Amino acid sequence: SIAIDYCVKEVCPDETSTTLSIFNLQPTLPLIANINGQDYNITDSVDITINVGDTNQLIVSNQRGCSITPDVTINTAPMFNLDIMSTGIPGDSLMLEYNFDGIVDDATWSATQGALCSNCLSINVDTTMADTYTISIIDEIGCTYEASFMVGSMIMDTMMVDTMMVDTMMIDTMMVDTMPMDTMVINPPVITTQSVFYMGNIFSPSSSNFFLQTADPDIDTYDMTIYNRWGNKVFDRTNLTPNEAASGWDGTSNNNQDVQSGVYIYKVVLNKLNGSTEIGSGDVLYIN
């Protein structure tokens, strides 16, 4: 009789081939393994590359004509999600933190100049310098995942908001840090895009929601995420319609609870008609 041990390496979601290993031959006589019409002589052990999608019928025989036909099954590893969340203060720095829903064996942050940090959950980056930051994850079975975040140099010139604009925002009677609204200095959105859009930097749900305004016809929809000052996500929505206040943030969290008054960080992803995306971020004062 013939007895063997064998295993098939689980394939990663992006792989098209894997390895069939045959070992522990019983009895310890030369054997022939035939898979997909190809013969392999085995005297101790052997590793055979097989392709996903092939029949992969295995026949192991000896010189006496005895044979066995073990079942060869290729299992595909589950696909996990990897993304990068950014929080921080515009014009200063951003904290980039990855979120991976699998088991991490190794994680490496890198930028244009090379590796930055190994097995770090998050990194702080200088937003005044344009660069692309990448997190590379190797999971418990050796599959590799990557995600990147592009940081552009931030536009931090100030602009004045006159009484007419404040009236349009319907918050002209509010006071912020004892500074009259008609002389308040605000920072425009942090822009890593070529698109022009406007996000107010103060709002109250009793007057209007917080939403993206633009005259750019190439912006189809936008995604918006709101974080509190500790970097916790309080609100996120996708495929919002530009210039539509009703679809914006109304000052409630994802579980429909009113948030506290204060400064919040927003991130918007512009979904363009040509299929590309662009990113912008900034801060907004919410007054309940």
C-alpha positions, 0 to 999 in steps of 0.5 A, spaced: 500 500 500 501 507 499 501 512 504 503 519 503 502 526 507 501 532 503 498 539 504 496 545 499 498 552 501 492 556 502 492 562 496 492 569 497 486 573 494 491 576 488 494 569 487 493 565 481 498 559 483 500 555 490 504 549 492 502 542 493 507 539 498 508 531 498 512 528 504 512 522 509 512 517 504 510 510 506 513 505 504 520 509 503 520 507 496 521 511 490 514 514 488 511 517 482 506 523 482 502 525 476 498 531 476 495 535 470 499 530 466 506 532 469 510 526 472 514 528 478 519 522 481 519 522 489 524 519 493 523 523 500 519 529 499 517 534 493 514 541 492 509 542 486 506 548 483 499 548 481 495 553 478 488 555 481 482 553 476 486 547 473 483 540 475 489 538 479 488 531 479 493 527 483 495 520 482 501 517 486 503 510 484 509 506 485 513 501 481 509 495 482 503 499 479 499 500 486 496 507 486 492 512 490 488 518 488 488 523 494 483 529 493 487 536 492 483 542 494 485 549 493 482 554 499 483 561 498 484 565 504 479 571 505 479 578 503 480 583 508 479 590 508 485 595 509 484 603 509 487 609 512 484 614 517 487 621 518 486 625 524 489 632 526 490 639 525 490 643 519 497 646 517 500 642 523 500 635 522 496 629 521 496 622 524 495 616 519 492 610 522 491 604 519 485 599 520 485 592 518 480 587 519 484 581 519 490 578 523 497 582 522 503 578 522 507 584 520 506 592 518 510 597 515 509 604 514 513 607 508 514 614 504 518 616 498 524 616 502 523 609 504 521 605 511 518 610 516 516 605 522 515 597 523 509 594 526 506 601 528 499 602 528 499 610 526 504 615 524 504 623 525 506 626 518 508 633 516 502 636 512 506 642 509 510 637 505 507 633 499 508 626 500 505 619 499 504 614 505 503 607 504 502 601 509 504 594 507 501 589 511 502 581 511 497 577 515 498 571 518 498 566 512 503 571 508 498 575 504 500 582 503 495 588 503 497 595 501 494 602 502 496 609 500 494 616 503 497 622 499 498 628 503 499 635 499 502 641 501 496 645 505 493 652 503 493 656 509 492 663 507 487 666 511 480 670 509 475 674 512 468 673 512 464 679 511 457 680 514 454 678 508 457 672 508 455 671 515 448 673 514 447 668 508 450 662 513 444 665 517 449 665 524 450 672 524 448 673 531 453 668 534 459 670 537 466 666 537 471 667 542 468 674 543 470 676 536 464 679 532 462 674 526 463 680 521 471 680 523 472 673 524 478 670 520 478 663 518 482 658 514 480 655 508 479 648 507 486 644 507 486 642 499 490 636 496 485 637 490 485 641 483 478 642 484 475 648 488 470 647 493 467 651 499 466 648 506 464 653 512 468 653 518 462 654 523 455 651 523 449 650 527 444 645 526 438 650 527 440 654 521 443 649 516 447 643 515 454 642 514 455 640 507 460 641 501 459 647 496 462 647 489 461 650 482 465 645 479 461 640 474 466 635 474 464 633 482 459 628 481 458 626 489 462 626 495 464 622 501 464 626 508 467 623 515 467 627 521 472 626 527 472 629 534 478 632 537 481 625 540 480 622 533 474 618 534 470 618 528 463 620 529 460 621 522 461 618 516 456 618 509 458 616 502 455 619 495 453 625 498 450 630 493 454 637 492 450 643 494 445 639 498 444 641 505 439 636 507 444 630 505 450 634 509 452 633 517 446 635 522 450 635 528 449 628 530 453 622 530 452 615 527 448 612 532 443 619 531 446 622 538 447 629 538 454 631 539 457 636 543 459 643 541 466 644 539 471 643 533 471 637 529 475 635 523 472 633 517 475 629 511 471 629 504 473 625 498 471 628 491 468 623 487 469 625 480 465 624 473 471 621 470 472 616 476 478 619 479 477 621 487 481 627 490 481 629 498 480 635 502 480 636 509 479 641 514 476 643 521 469 646 523 466 649 529 460 646 531 455 650 536 449 646 538 
